[in-house]
């Protein structure tokens, strides 16, 4: 199965919203209430890569995000 042209991926340099709770629920086995994290974080997309699982050819996307509040401090980049 292929993702095809109907999918939508974020573009490098765009701003996206990261939802930490959804991420933690996907990768962890303990309650999110143990952490003092915001419900959402506005982030800058620094990189987008498509991958496929070797055994199943299942396609997934890896997105590198940096919180928007830290972009100008970590990288000398102006995306505007």
Secondary structure, DSSP 8 states (H G I E B T S, - for coil): ---GGG-----TT-EEEE-HHHHHHHH-SS-GGGS---S-EEEEEEEEEEEE-TTT--EEEEEEEEEHHHHHHHS-----
